[in-house]
Amino acid sequence: MHNKFNKLTLAAAIAAAAFASQAHAGGYQINEQSVSGQGYGHAGRSSNVHDASIVYGNPAGMSFLDRAQVTVGGTYLNVNSEISNVQASQSSPAFLQVTGGATDTLPVTGSNDGDMVPGTLIPFAFYAHPVNERLAFGFGVYAPFGSNTDYEDGFQGRNQGNYTEVKVMSAQPTVSYRFNDQWAVGAGVTYNRVEGELHRQVPVATPLGLYEADSRVEGDDEAWGYNLGVMYQPVPETTLGLTYRSKVDYELTGDFTASSPVLDQLGLGTVTDDASLDLTTPETINFSLTQQMTDRLKLMFGASWSRWSRFEQIRVDGSERGLITLEEQSYSNAWAFATGGEYQLTPELALRAGVTLDFTPTQDETRSVRIPSDDRRIFSLGAGWSPTPDLTIDVAYSYLTERSTHVEQSKTDSFTVAGQSTPPITSNFSGDYKNEAHGFGAQVTYRF
């Protein structure tokens, strides 16, 4: 029985981990590594050299900084969701006996409160140190991926998933070299650590009746990646940047548990097992242009591409019986486009604004209650205040509105209880989601 539980829980686990390894760009890939950049919608991510957060945006840009500096900050995300038009049911041939042959489908009751994403602070810290006019070193700590959905206990779609938390933290040492006034290159190595926890309520048909088992999986891994950047200034007023961030291959190992009062009554207690799964986060390419229009005004444009087509299927292998599950996903590559600007109102105060169009890689057929997202529009405002030449305080606000989307999921569970195979139970859920988010960011930069 434990292997069957492992199958259906880890199938949900890898799906959620893969979905969650996308968090606020092109699905759910986190964008929050710079509050100064947030103010203009990250339109100049790889071309606008403003502070030490360029360590992430484009490592080549460090050699355009005039002195050593540290940038520390974070963005608080507040996500609001509405769920409507929900239908949920469970189907099984075994239900014909319960209903006297009237139907093989029973409704699933529950609530749909929405707002299942807790408020989250996403921190970052960067240090950049120009050694001379050509060479610079830097270091950064940030979160490139992450997600957290926590539905209420009685959520009507709990058979598909009711809790997901995936966190990735990265540390990146970086070096850049400037060949002349026009060209610079940079490279960084990333150490990445992922942790995940996923819950799901699995329907169980036993001789004692129909129950739900609380199935949970936890896992972690660490892996290495890299990023490359190039920056080109054909004239002092124009800067072009190109950044490549590599894919990262993880092999998560974790613990699985399934518990229910009915398992205790059957003398099985808490079911445990372990398994492994491979997860690859996609490589991304960012291109941006920064144009100094006047002494006070500069405009920016950016485009990002992520190779989500790598995510074609889910494969989970058990420690005892080999292949546990193989599921097709068929993600598509995704683009995001941004445009923004900065106006230097006074020598101490800069004002910023930007708009981002963010396209999801998920497909209608495979969208999940764990990450029920779709295409997005993001509107941002920001400001930077420098009371002294050594200190800058940046703040930003972003409003994200998402296209209304529909989730329709079915999961079939069948396993053995006390040596007897039970009839399969198919859980069905459909509902409409409308999501929006508010992002409040603040950072401090100090120059040495």
Helices and strands as residue ranges (DSSP letters): H 2-20, H 35-38, H 54-57, G 59-64, E 69-91, H 95-98, E 105-107, E 120-130, E 135-150, E 163-178, E 183-206, E 209-235, E 238-245, E 248-259, H 261-265, E 271-281, E 284-292, E 297-306, G 308-310, E 313-318, E 322-328, E 334-344, E 349-358, G 364-366, E 376-388, E 391-402, E 405-413, E 416-417, E 420-421, E 425-447
